[in-house]
Amino acid sequence: MTDDDPRVERREIADALMRALERRHELLDVVVEAEDYDAAIVAIASHLGTSTAAAEAVLRLSFDRLTKVSRRRIAAELEDLNNQLSFTRGEPARPVDAIVLRPFAADADRDIFAARTADVQEAGDGSRAPAGELEDEIQAGLQRVNAEDAAWLVAIHGPQKIGMVFGDLVAGEVNVRIWIHPDYRKQGYGTAVLRKSRSEMAAYFPAVPLVVRAPAAGP
């Protein structure tokens, strides 16, 4: 599967449509309360825990998609996409709302970055070069973050750090890399962090195309 596999985005949209249809009554109130089109998209994305692209697809739903036949078709498409995307096979669903992505802190989060580096054995800049000294990697990463060329986020579920998300601005695109700690793989965290990361990175890099990678494993 390529990093920019369109099935990933289509699955997110199909999933958002299904949840929107299931919660259509409360979602209508969200739209009615919105000030304008853009505000409605932001409100829907927040309410459903999805990306702005998926939220816009929800907002543009026509009434004919509310019929039972249309709902069954969307559900069938979602199931087919889930079966095609190998990194979600065997994973139970994790609510996106249960995942928190917060900015990386050099001292407090050295442990999770060290675990990530030991696992993938690559530099933190996305170049796929061999990893350097840990402190050098952290300082280089934070310099790019301060220059707004990168975003480093720590994925948290409850009290546990379950992984990291990296966004690197390269040639007019944001390369988003997701890493899940080996202890938390195949538990649904990868899918939840993937979905959460799209809206978070869109906030860090507005109007910049995102290229998202599936949750990574070590070599």
N, CA, C and O of each residue as an XYZ file, in Angstrom:
876
protein
N       0.840     -1.189      0.000
C       0.000      0.000      0.000
C       0.870      1.231      0.000
O       1.772      1.324      0.832
N       0.650      2.180     -0.886
C       1.440      3.397     -0.946
C       1.024      4.345      0.165
O      -0.064      4.232      0.729
N       1.936      5.306      0.472
C       1.687      6.239      1.551
C       0.445      7.092      1.301
O      -0.260      7.454      2.243
N       0.176      7.413      0.036
C      -0.957      8.281     -0.285
C      -2.090      7.467     -0.900
O      -2.817      7.963     -1.760
N      -2.240      6.224     -0.464
C      -3.308      5.353     -0.949
C      -4.655      6.063     -0.781
O      -5.036      6.389      0.343
N      -5.380      6.307     -1.876
C      -6.653      7.024     -1.768
C      -7.691      6.261     -0.972
O      -8.681      6.844     -0.530
N      -7.480      4.951     -0.778
C      -8.445      4.187      0.004
C      -8.481      4.641      1.449
O      -9.518      4.538      2.104
N      -7.356      5.145      1.961
C      -7.318      5.612      3.341
C      -8.271      6.781      3.530
O      -9.073      6.798      4.463
N      -8.174      7.772      2.622
C      -9.055      8.934      2.723
C     -10.498      8.547      2.450
O     -11.410      9.032      3.120
N     -10.713      7.672      1.463
C     -12.085      7.276      1.146
C     -12.713      6.520      2.306
O     -13.902      6.671      2.588
N     -11.899      5.696      2.984
C     -12.434      4.975      4.130
C     -12.821      5.939      5.239
O     -13.862      5.771      5.874
N     -11.988      6.952      5.478
C     -12.312      7.927      6.518
C     -13.615      8.648      6.197
O     -14.439      8.886      7.080
N     -13.792      8.995      4.912
C     -15.022      9.675      4.509
C     -16.224      8.749      4.673
O     -17.264      9.162      5.186
N     -16.080      7.490      4.236
C     -17.186      6.535      4.367
C     -17.532      6.304      5.832
O     -18.705      6.199      6.190
N     -16.510      6.227      6.674
C     -16.742      6.038      8.104
C     -17.465      7.247      8.692
O     -18.387      7.096      9.494
N     -17.042      8.448      8.290
C     -17.692      9.660      8.783
C     -19.144      9.730      8.323
O     -20.023     10.129      9.087
N     -19.393      9.343      7.071
C     -20.767      9.343      6.557
C     -21.646      8.385      7.348
O     -22.783      8.719      7.681
N     -21.130      7.199      7.652
C     -21.911      6.232      8.414
C     -22.239      6.756      9.808
O     -23.374      6.641     10.273
N     -21.235      7.335     10.472
C     -21.479      7.860     11.813
C     -22.413      9.063     11.779
O     -23.217      9.263     12.690
N     -22.301      9.864     10.714
C     -23.196     11.007     10.570
C     -24.640     10.552     10.384
O     -25.562     11.134     10.955
N     -24.826      9.512      9.585
C     -26.177      9.005      9.364
C     -26.757      8.377     10.631
O     -27.952      8.497     10.901
N     -25.909      7.714     11.399
C     -26.373      7.115     12.652
C     -26.723      8.191     13.684
O     -27.594      7.989     14.530
N     -26.035      9.336     13.604
C     -26.243     10.411     14.578
C     -26.869     11.629     13.911
O     -26.624     12.767     14.311
N     -27.675     11.376     12.895
C     -28.180     12.453     12.045
C     -29.002     13.485     12.814
O     -28.974     14.666     12.470
N     -29.736     13.064     13.850
C     -30.598     14.010     14.558
C     -29.763     15.029     15.346
O     -30.025     16.230     15.284
N     -28.766     14.549     16.080
C     -27.918     15.471     16.837
C     -27.029     16.287     15.903
O     -26.719     17.443     16.189
N     -26.617     15.680     14.778
C     -25.742     16.379     13.841
C     -26.477     17.538     13.169
O     -25.876     18.566     12.858
N     -27.766     17.367     12.949
C     -28.558     18.454     12.368
C     -28.526     19.677     13.283
O     -28.441     20.808     12.804
N     -28.594     19.456     14.591
C     -28.522     20.572     15.533
C     -27.168     21.274     15.442
O     -27.088     22.498     15.539
N     -26.098     20.483     15.253
C     -24.758     21.061     15.129
C     -24.681     21.980     13.920
O     -24.122     23.074     14.001
N     -25.238     21.542     12.804
C     -25.203     22.348     11.573
C     -26.063     23.594     11.728
O     -25.652     24.682     11.323
N     -27.240     23.452     12.303
C     -28.148     24.593     12.470
C     -27.518     25.676     13.344
O     -27.744     26.866     13.125
N     -26.728     25.259     14.333
C     -26.104     26.221     15.250
C     -24.871     26.893     14.652
O     -24.392     27.893     15.187
N     -24.348     26.351     13.541
C     -23.129     26.910     12.943
C     -23.407     28.249     12.277
O     -24.483     28.472     11.722
N     -22.409     29.144     12.341
C     -22.570     30.486     11.798
C     -22.590     30.478     10.279
O     -23.404     31.169      9.666
N     -21.693     29.693      9.656
C     -21.617     29.654      8.206
C     -21.070     28.300      7.762
O     -20.898     27.387      8.570
N     -20.801     28.190      6.460
C     -20.360     26.911      5.873
C     -19.077     26.412      6.531
O     -19.000     25.252      6.937
N     -18.067     27.282      6.639
C     -16.787     26.869      7.208
C     -16.935     26.485      8.669
O     -16.340     25.506      9.120
N     -17.720     27.245      9.408
C     -17.935     26.934     10.823
C     -18.647     25.600     10.980
O     -18.383     24.857     11.925
N     -19.553     25.298     10.049
C     -20.261     24.020     10.104
C     -19.301     22.856      9.904
O     -19.426     21.825     10.565
N     -18.337     23.014      8.991
C     -17.348     21.955      8.748
C     -16.509     21.714      9.993
O     -16.271     20.570     10.380
N     -16.060     22.802     10.620
C     -15.255     22.676     11.838
C     -16.066     21.990     12.942
O     -15.556     21.119     13.646
N     -17.324     22.388     13.083
C     -18.176     21.816     14.130
C     -18.436     20.328     13.889
O     -18.420     19.531     14.828
N     -18.673     19.959     12.641
C     -18.906     18.549     12.310
C     -17.651     17.731     12.565
O     -17.718     16.645     13.140
N     -16.490     18.258     12.132
C     -15.227     17.544     12.351
C     -14.991     17.300     13.829
O     -14.566     16.214     14.223
N     -15.265     18.309     14.652
C     -15.086     18.171     16.100
C     -16.091     17.185     16.680
O     -15.739     16.368     17.531
N     -17.328     17.256     16.230
C     -18.393     16.404     16.767
C     -18.162     14.929     16.430
O     -18.423     14.048     17.249
N     -17.676     14.673     15.229
C     -17.470     13.288     14.788
C     -16.039     12.813     15.001
O     -15.754     11.626     14.841
N     -15.130     13.726     15.361
C     -13.732     13.346     15.523
C     -13.102     12.912     14.217
O     -12.397     11.905     14.164
N     -13.354     13.671     13.164
C     -12.851     13.305     11.840
C     -12.149     14.490     11.200
O     -12.063     15.560     11.803
N     -11.649     14.314      9.989
C     -10.932     15.376      9.285
C     -11.911     16.377      8.690
O     -13.107     16.112      8.578
N     -11.373     17.537      8.309
C     -12.229     18.541      7.682
C     -12.727     18.073      6.315
O     -13.835     18.418      5.906
N     -11.911     17.289      5.609
C     -12.351     16.770      4.303
C     -13.558     15.855      4.473
O     -14.523     15.941      3.714
N     -13.499     14.972      5.481
C     -14.628     14.076      5.733
C     -15.832     14.860      6.240
O     -16.972     14.551      5.895
N     -15.572     15.885      7.067
C     -16.669     16.702      7.588
C     -17.387     17.443      6.460
O     -18.609     17.589      6.487
N     -16.623     17.909      5.469
C     -17.253     18.595      4.340
C     -18.103     17.621      3.527
O     -19.169     17.988      3.032
N     -17.631     16.375      3.389
C     -18.426     15.364      2.689
C     -19.743     15.130      3.422
O     -20.785     14.937      2.795
N     -19.691     15.149      4.754
C     -20.914     14.992      5.551
C     -21.855     16.168      5.310
O     -23.055     15.983      5.107
N     -21.298     17.383      5.335
C     -22.125     18.577      5.166
C     -22.805     18.603      3.800
O     -23.902     19.142      3.660
N     -22.161     18.027      2.806
C     -22.694     18.058      1.443
C     -23.597     16.866      1.134
O     -24.014     16.681     -0.009
N     -23.895     16.064      2.144
C     -24.811     14.935      1.943
C     -26.161     15.420      1.424
O     -26.708     16.407      1.916
N     -26.684     14.726      0.441
C     -28.032     15.028     -0.034
C     -29.026     14.105      0.667
O     -28.653     13.056      1.192
N     -30.276     14.503      0.667
C     -31.286     13.746      1.402
C     -31.456     12.323      0.889
O     -31.873     11.441      1.639
N     -31.136     12.090     -0.383
C     -31.318     10.737     -0.908
C     -30.349      9.741     -0.253
O     -30.583      8.533     -0.296
N     -29.249     10.249      0.361
C     -28.322      9.349      1.036
C     -28.868      8.858      2.373
O     -28.268      7.990      3.007
N     -29.999      9.408      2.803
C     -30.597      8.978      4.069
C     -31.430      7.716      3.922
O     -31.815      7.118      4.926
N     -31.715      7.302      2.706
C     -32.547      6.115      2.519
C     -31.819      4.863      2.981
O     -30.591      4.846      3.069
N     -32.568      3.830      3.270
C     -31.984      2.587      3.756
C     -31.025      1.973      2.733
O     -29.969      1.452      3.091
N     -31.409      2.043      1.461
C     -30.551      1.472      0.421
C     -29.211      2.198      0.380
O     -28.162      1.557      0.306
N     -29.236      3.529      0.426
C     -27.986      4.291      0.388
C     -27.130      4.017      1.612
O     -25.907      3.917      1.507
N     -27.763      3.895      2.773
C     -26.994      3.619      3.990
C     -26.330      2.257      3.905
O     -25.192      2.087      4.341
N     -27.041      1.283      3.342
C     -26.450     -0.055      3.192
C     -25.267     -0.021      2.226
O     -24.267     -0.705      2.442
N     -25.380      0.767      1.168
C     -24.280      0.866      0.198
C     -23.047      1.483      0.839
O     -21.936      1.001      0.620
N     -23.219      2.541      1.628
C     -22.087      3.169      2.305
C     -21.449      2.202      3.288
O     -20.224      2.125      3.389
N     -22.291      1.459      4.018
C     -21.771      0.470      4.976
C     -20.985     -0.618      4.269
O     -19.944     -1.056      4.757
N     -21.485     -1.058      3.110
C     -20.784     -2.097      2.349
C     -19.452     -1.581      1.827
O     -18.457     -2.304      1.833
N     -19.432     -0.327      1.374
C     -18.172      0.258      0.894
C     -17.165      0.362      2.030
O     -15.984      0.068      1.847
N     -17.630      0.780      3.202
C     -16.738      0.908      4.352
C     -16.151     -0.445      4.733
O     -14.958     -0.547      5.019
N     -16.985     -1.486      4.739
C     -16.496     -2.825      5.074
C     -15.464     -3.297      4.052
O     -14.459     -3.909      4.415
N     -15.716     -3.011      2.774
C     -14.776     -3.424      1.736
C     -13.444     -2.693      1.885
O     -12.386     -3.305      1.737
N     -13.483     -1.392      2.175
C     -12.255     -0.631      2.358
C     -11.482     -1.120      3.577
O     -10.255     -1.203      3.543
N     -12.184     -1.439      4.636
C     -11.521     -1.972      5.832
C     -10.809     -3.283      5.528
O      -9.720     -3.542      6.041
N     -11.427     -4.099      4.700
C     -10.809     -5.375      4.341
C      -9.588     -5.188      3.461
O      -8.659     -5.995      3.512
N      -9.576     -4.134      2.650
C      -8.465     -3.893      1.740
C      -7.237     -3.335      2.439
O      -6.107     -3.597      2.025
N      -7.458     -2.566      3.499
C      -6.351     -1.878      4.164
C      -5.780     -2.764      5.260
O      -6.355     -2.899      6.340
N      -4.637     -3.363      4.957
C      -4.107     -4.425      5.812
C      -3.740     -3.971      7.196
O      -3.786     -4.781      8.122
N      -3.370     -2.693      7.397
C      -2.902     -2.306      8.712
C      -4.019     -2.228      9.731
O      -3.744     -2.054     10.918
N      -5.288     -2.350      9.308
C      -6.384     -2.336     10.271
C      -6.935     -3.734     10.533
O      -7.801     -3.899     11.392
N      -6.457     -4.730      9.819
C      -7.025     -6.064      9.994
C      -6.752     -6.589     11.385
O      -5.626     -6.516     11.878
N      -7.779     -7.117     12.014
C      -7.630     -7.699     13.331
C      -7.622     -6.691     14.460
O      -7.481     -7.078     15.620
N      -7.771     -5.382     14.152
C      -7.753     -4.377     15.191
C      -9.174     -4.035     15.627
O     -10.024     -3.767     14.778
N      -9.450     -4.038     16.928
C     -10.740     -3.549     17.392
C     -10.815     -2.042     17.219
O      -9.784     -1.374     17.150
N     -12.006     -1.510     17.150
C     -12.168     -0.074     16.968
C     -11.815      0.672     18.248
O     -12.155      0.227     19.344
N     -11.139      1.796     18.111
C     -10.835      2.687     19.231
C     -11.475      4.032     18.934
O     -11.248      4.588     17.859
N     -12.274      4.575     19.856
C     -12.872      5.890     19.605
C     -11.791      6.954     19.447
O     -10.846      7.012     20.234
N     -11.935      7.788     18.430
C     -10.969      8.856     18.210
C     -10.939      9.799     19.409
O      -9.879     10.314     19.766
N     -12.097     10.029     20.032
C     -12.170     10.951     21.163
C     -11.323     10.482     22.336
O     -10.962     11.291     23.191
N     -10.996      9.187     22.399
C     -10.207      8.666     23.510
C      -8.720      8.927     23.334
O      -7.945      8.759     24.276
N      -8.311      9.337     22.133
C      -6.903      9.588     21.838
C      -6.607     11.080     21.947
O      -7.360     11.910     21.438
N      -5.512     11.409     22.609
C      -5.055     12.794     22.711
C      -3.713     12.910     21.996
O      -2.819     12.091     22.214
N      -3.573     13.914     21.153
C      -2.296     14.227     20.513
C      -1.821     15.561     21.064
O      -2.483     16.583     20.882
N      -0.688     15.555     21.730
C      -0.155     16.802     22.289
C       1.265     17.024     21.785
O       1.934     16.076     21.374
N       1.729     18.274     21.815
C       3.084     18.567     21.326
C       4.151     17.820     22.124
O       4.027     17.637     23.335
N       5.181     17.400     21.432
C       6.318     16.705     22.033
C       7.084     17.660     22.937
O       7.321     18.813     22.577
N       7.474     17.169     24.126
C       8.305     17.938     25.061
C       9.624     17.201     25.235
O       9.637     16.008     25.539
N      10.730     17.908     25.043
C      12.050     17.268     24.996
C      12.341     16.422     26.225
O      12.807     15.290     26.095
N      12.080     16.942     27.402
C      12.418     16.213     28.623
C      11.378     15.143     28.951
O      11.721     13.988     29.206
N      10.119     15.534     28.942
C       9.054     14.617     29.370
C       8.842     13.467     28.399
O       8.394     12.393     28.803
N       9.156     13.674     27.124
C       8.830     12.673     26.104
C      10.058     12.022     25.479
O       9.963     11.359     24.446
N      11.201     12.215     26.112
C      12.421     11.579     25.603
C      12.248     10.068     25.545
O      12.776      9.414     24.646
N      11.503      9.506     26.508
C      11.339      8.055     26.586
C      10.602      7.484     25.385
O      11.006      6.454     24.846
N       9.523      8.141     24.958
C       8.747      7.594     23.849
C       9.490      7.771     22.531
O       9.387      6.922     21.647
N      10.243      8.873     22.388
C      11.032      9.049     21.170
C      12.178      8.041     21.131
O      12.521      7.533     20.064
N      12.768      7.752     22.285
C      13.836      6.750     22.345
C      13.296      5.382     21.948
O      13.965      4.633     21.235
N      12.083      5.050     22.407
C      11.473      3.768     22.047
C      11.203      3.709     20.553
O      11.413      2.674     19.920
N      10.741      4.814     19.993
C      10.470      4.878     18.560
C      11.755      4.697     17.756
O      11.777      3.957     16.772
N      12.830      5.377     18.177
C      14.086      5.309     17.445
C      14.699      3.913     17.515
O      15.245      3.419     16.529
N      14.606      3.284     18.676
C      15.108      1.918     18.813
C      14.309      0.950     17.939
O      14.850     -0.040     17.449
N      13.032      1.238     17.749
C      12.158      0.358     16.976
C      12.406      0.486     15.477
O      12.605     -0.517     14.792
N      12.394      1.712     14.965
C      12.500      1.901     13.514
C      13.930      2.128     13.052
O      14.238      1.937     11.875
N      14.821      2.539     13.979
C      16.247      2.728     13.667
C      16.460      3.714     12.528
O      17.344      3.534     11.691
N      15.640      4.755     12.509
C      15.761      5.800     11.493
C      15.761      7.173     12.150
O      15.265      7.343     13.264
N      16.327      8.152     11.443
C      16.323      9.527     11.913
C      14.888     10.038     12.047
O      13.972      9.523     11.406
N      14.711     11.037     12.872
C      13.377     11.561     13.120
C      12.865     12.526     12.085
O      11.732     12.996     12.193
N      13.675     12.841     11.070
C      13.277     13.846     10.085
C      12.557     13.282      8.869
O      12.207     14.030      7.955
N      12.334     11.981      8.846
C      11.629     11.385      7.714
C      12.494     11.069      6.525
O      11.988     10.613      5.499
N      13.797     11.301      6.634
C      14.708     11.052      5.512
C      15.021      9.575      5.332
O      15.557      9.171      4.300
N      14.685      8.763      6.339
C      14.979      7.335      6.373
C      16.477      7.064      6.506
O      16.935      5.943      6.283
N      17.233      8.100      6.870
C      18.652      7.926      7.165
C      18.799      7.236      8.526
O      17.876      7.282      9.340
N      19.933      6.605      8.778
C      20.142      5.982     10.090
C      20.021      7.018     11.200
O      20.379      8.182     11.020
N      19.518      6.590     12.334
C      19.338      7.503     13.459
C      20.686      7.945     14.021
O      21.626      7.154     14.101
N      20.769      9.211     14.408
C      21.960      9.726     15.060
C      21.826      9.612     16.563
O      21.004      8.844     17.064
N      22.638     10.379     17.287
C      22.532     10.419     18.739
C      21.156     10.948     19.134
O      20.624     11.857     18.498
N      20.592     10.373     20.182
C      19.218     10.695     20.559
C      19.031     12.189     20.821
O      18.087     12.791     20.308
N      19.902     12.781     21.599
C      19.762     14.200     21.918
C      19.880     15.060     20.664
O      19.168     16.054     20.519
N      20.770     14.681     19.765
C      20.917     15.432     18.516
C      19.641     15.338     17.676
O      19.209     16.321     17.074
N      19.047     14.151     17.645
C      17.803     13.961     16.896
C      16.691     14.836     17.478
O      15.944     15.477     16.739
N      16.590     14.857     18.795
C      15.539     15.640     19.442
C      15.730     17.124     19.173
O      14.776     17.815     18.816
N      16.944     17.620     19.340
C      17.196     19.044     19.126
C      16.958     19.443     17.676
O      16.404     20.509     17.410
N      17.371     18.595     16.738
C      17.140     18.887     15.320
C      15.647     18.919     15.014
O      15.173     19.767     14.258
N      14.915     17.983     15.615
C      13.475     17.948     15.398
C      12.791     19.186     15.946
O      11.928     19.762     15.282
N      13.164     19.605     17.151
C      12.539     20.776     17.761
C      12.899     22.061     17.021
O      12.110     23.005     16.993
N      14.071     22.097     16.430
C      14.434     23.259     15.607
C      13.507     23.368     14.400
O      13.083     24.465     14.039
N      13.191     22.234     13.778
C      12.268     22.249     12.642
C      10.859     22.611     13.091
O      10.129     23.299     12.377
N      10.478     22.141     14.280
C       9.160     22.490     14.824
C       9.083     23.998     15.060
O       8.099     24.634     14.683
N      10.109     24.568     15.677
C      10.119     26.006     15.945
C      10.115     26.827     14.665
O       9.598     27.944     14.631
N      10.701     26.259     13.611
C      10.707     26.947     12.312
C       9.415     26.709     11.540
O       9.261     27.197     10.421
N       8.486     25.962     12.134
C       7.193     25.629     11.521
C       7.355     24.799     10.258
O       6.510     24.835      9.364
N       8.442     24.057     10.196
C       8.652     23.111      9.100
C       8.268     21.692      9.503
O       8.288     20.784      8.672
N       7.920     21.496     10.778
C       7.588     20.160     11.264
C       6.667     20.272     12.462
O       6.561     21.325     13.091
N       6.010     19.180     12.763
C       5.202     19.054     13.981
C       5.465     17.675     14.568
O       5.368     16.669     13.865
N       5.792     17.626     15.837
C       5.986     16.366     16.553
C       4.911     16.287     17.625
O       4.796     17.179     18.466
N       4.130     15.226     17.595
C       3.048     15.039     18.556
C       3.186     13.682     19.241
O       3.648     12.711     18.642
N       2.784     13.635     20.488
C       2.771     12.384     21.250
C       1.328     11.913     21.357
O       0.445     12.679     21.742
N       1.092     10.649     21.016
C      -0.248     10.064     21.097
C      -0.435      9.451     22.482
O       0.385      8.655     22.938
N      -1.519      9.832     23.136
C      -1.775      9.399     24.509
C      -3.170      8.806     24.609
O      -4.126      9.338     24.045
N      -3.276      7.697     25.333
C      -4.579      7.115     25.670
C      -4.599      6.895     27.173
O      -3.882      6.043     27.698
N      -5.424      7.669     27.858
C      -5.404      7.609     29.316
C      -4.055      8.095     29.826
O      -3.598      9.164     29.422
N      -3.406      7.332     30.708
C      -2.093      7.737     31.222
C      -0.930      7.261     30.355
O       0.224      7.586     30.635
N      -1.227      6.491     29.301
C      -0.178      5.823     28.530
C       0.198      6.584     27.260
O      -0.667      7.074     26.535
N       1.490      6.674     27.008
C       1.980      7.168     25.727
C       2.004      5.977     24.775
O       2.727      5.008     25.004
N       1.226      6.050     23.726
C       1.084      4.888     22.842
C       1.807      5.050     21.511
O       1.889      4.096     20.738
N       2.332      6.241     21.231
C       3.028      6.421     19.965
C       3.329      7.871     19.688
O       3.184      8.727     20.560
N       3.752      8.143     18.464
C       4.068      9.505     18.041
C       3.577      9.750     16.621
O       3.402      8.822     15.831
N       3.360     11.017     16.322
C       2.979     11.446     14.982
C       3.951     12.543     14.567
O       4.195     13.490     15.315
N       4.500     12.404     13.366
C       5.450     13.374     12.840
C       4.893     13.978     11.556
O       4.405     13.258     10.685
N       4.966     15.287     11.443
C       4.586     15.958     10.210
C       5.749     16.786      9.709
O       6.284     17.612     10.448
N       6.152     16.579      8.460
C       7.284     17.308      7.879
C       6.841     17.999      6.603
O       6.325     17.360      5.686
N       7.045     19.306      6.549
C       6.693     20.086      5.375
C       7.793     19.935      4.326
O       8.914     20.406      4.516
N       7.458     19.272      3.215
C       8.430     18.981      2.166
C       7.783     19.233      0.804
O       6.768     18.626      0.459
N       8.392     20.142      0.038
C       7.956     20.401     -1.343
C       6.453     20.666     -1.442
O       5.778     20.148     -2.331
N       5.943     21.477     -0.522
C       4.543     21.875     -0.587
C       3.561     20.853     -0.079
O       2.352     21.038     -0.220
N       4.054     19.760      0.519
C       3.188     18.746      1.112
C       3.647     18.452      2.526
O       4.804     18.685      2.875
N       2.735     17.939      3.340
C       3.093     17.513      4.690
C       3.130     15.996      4.714
O       2.111     15.329      4.532
N       4.310     15.471      4.941
C       4.492     14.031      5.058
C       4.211     13.649      6.505
O       4.993     13.971      7.400
N       3.103     12.968      6.733
C       2.691     12.606      8.083
C       3.063     11.153      8.346
O       2.620     10.245      7.643
N       3.884     10.953      9.370
C       4.333      9.609      9.734
C       3.772      9.235     11.102
O       3.841     10.020     12.047
N       3.229      8.057     11.194
C       2.619      7.580     12.439
C       3.416      6.392     12.953
O       3.709      5.453     12.213
N       3.757      6.452     14.217
C       4.447      5.323     14.853
C       3.675      4.939     16.106
O       3.381      5.783     16.952
N       3.349      3.646     16.215
C       2.670      3.099     17.387
C       3.632      2.191     18.136
O       4.283      1.339     17.532
N       3.721      2.371     19.444
C       4.609      1.546     20.269
C       4.253      0.075     20.100
O       3.071     -0.264     20.046
N       5.246     -0.804     20.015
C       4.953     -2.236     19.824
C       3.978     -2.825     20.831
O       3.238     -3.752     20.502
N       3.966     -2.308     22.044
C       3.064     -2.832     23.076
C       1.602     -2.528     22.792
O       0.714     -3.136     23.388
N       1.343     -1.581     21.875
C      -0.037     -1.144     21.635
C      -0.506     -1.402     20.210
O      -1.551     -0.894     19.802
N       0.246     -2.179     19.453
C      -0.177     -2.498     18.095
C      -1.253     -3.574     18.087
O      -1.395     -4.344     19.037
N      -1.998     -3.609     17.006
C      -3.089     -4.573     16.813
C      -4.166     -4.447     17.882
O      -4.813     -5.431     18.242
N      -4.357     -3.217     18.391
C      -5.385     -2.976     19.394
C      -6.320     -1.842     18.974
O      -7.145     -1.384     19.763
N      -6.185     -1.399     17.731
C      -7.047     -0.339     17.228
C      -6.488      1.055     17.376
O      -7.086      2.020     16.899
N      -5.329      1.176     18.042
C      -4.764      2.503     18.244
C      -4.280      3.127     16.932
O      -4.426      4.331     16.722
N      -3.712      2.317     16.066
C      -3.186      2.849     14.816
C      -4.256      3.543     14.004
O      -4.035      4.641     13.492
N      -5.426      2.912     13.880
C      -6.517      3.508     13.111
C      -7.002      4.794     13.756
O      -7.237      5.790     13.072
N      -7.153      4.771     15.098
C      -7.636      5.958     15.805
C      -6.654      7.115     15.692
O      -7.057      8.255     15.461
N      -5.355      6.822     15.857
C      -4.347      7.876     15.750
C      -4.281      8.400     14.319
O      -4.109      9.600     14.107
N      -4.416      7.512     13.338
C      -4.439      7.932     11.940
C      -5.536      8.957     11.697
O      -5.292     10.004     11.098
N      -6.730      8.658     12.155
C      -7.856      9.554     11.951
C      -7.656     10.868     12.699
O      -7.927     11.945     12.169
N      -7.183     10.765     13.928
C      -6.972     11.967     14.735
C      -5.879     12.850     14.130
O      -5.980     14.076     14.158
N      -4.849     12.228     13.590
C      -3.699     12.990     13.103
C      -4.044     13.862     11.906
O      -3.454     14.927     11.724
N      -4.984     13.427     11.098
C      -5.313     14.198      9.897
C      -5.873     15.569     10.276
O      -5.463     16.582      9.710
N      -6.802     15.608     11.227
C      -7.359     16.900     11.622
C      -6.340     17.730     12.393
O      -6.304     18.952     12.248
N      -5.510     17.083     13.210
C      -4.491     17.818     13.964
C      -3.470     18.451     13.024
O      -3.131     19.625     13.173
N      -2.980     17.675     12.057
C      -1.984     18.203     11.133
C      -2.574     19.282     10.227
O      -1.876     20.214      9.829
N      -3.849     19.154      9.904
C      -4.501     20.191      9.102
C      -4.529     21.514      9.862
O      -4.494     22.581      9.250
N      -4.591     21.450     11.190
C      -4.565     22.668     12.003
C      -3.160     23.274     12.036
O      -3.008     24.495     12.027
N      -2.131     22.415     12.075
C      -0.752     22.900     12.073
C      -0.342     23.439     10.708
O       0.405     24.414     10.616
N      -0.835     22.800      9.647
C      -0.454     23.182      8.286
C      -1.716     23.403      7.454
O      -2.039     22.574      6.604
N      -2.431     24.500      7.682
C      -3.693     24.722      6.963
C      -3.493     24.845      5.458
O      -2.546     25.468      4.979
N      -4.421     24.228      4.734
C      -4.465     24.305      3.261
C      -3.266     23.645      2.587
O      -3.019     23.887      1.406
N      -2.514     22.812      3.318
C      -1.383     22.098      2.734
C      -1.768     20.624      2.573
O      -2.249     20.021      3.533
N      -1.573     20.024      1.394
C      -1.931     18.609      1.209
C      -1.166     17.708      2.177
O       0.018     17.916      2.439
N      -1.867     16.707      2.700
C      -1.275     15.753      3.629
C      -1.040     14.415      2.946
O      -1.908     13.923      2.225
N       0.121     13.828      3.170
C       0.422     12.468      2.728
C       0.633     11.650      3.996
O       1.616     11.849      4.710
N      -0.282     10.735      4.276
C      -0.286     10.040      5.547
C       0.223      8.619      5.392
O      -0.186      7.907      4.476
N       1.106      8.206      6.274
C       1.588      6.836      6.290
C       0.805      6.018      7.295
O       0.327      6.539      8.302
N       0.680      4.731      7.011
C       0.062      3.807      7.965
C       0.955      3.660      9.179
O       2.145      3.964      9.097
N       0.413      3.195     10.327
C       1.248      2.960     11.497
C       2.465      2.102     11.173
O       2.363      1.092     10.476
N       3.606      2.518     11.687
C       4.865      1.899     11.297
C       5.318      0.830     12.274
O       5.012      0.883     13.465
N       6.037     -0.122     11.759
C       6.688     -1.138     12.573
C       8.173     -1.046     12.329
O       8.617     -0.423     11.365
N       8.933     -1.661     13.195
C      10.376     -1.634     13.032
C      10.819     -2.592     11.946
O      10.014     -3.375     11.442
N      12.124     -2.539     11.570
C      12.632     -3.388     10.511
C      12.721     -4.828     10.967
O      13.133     -5.696     10.197
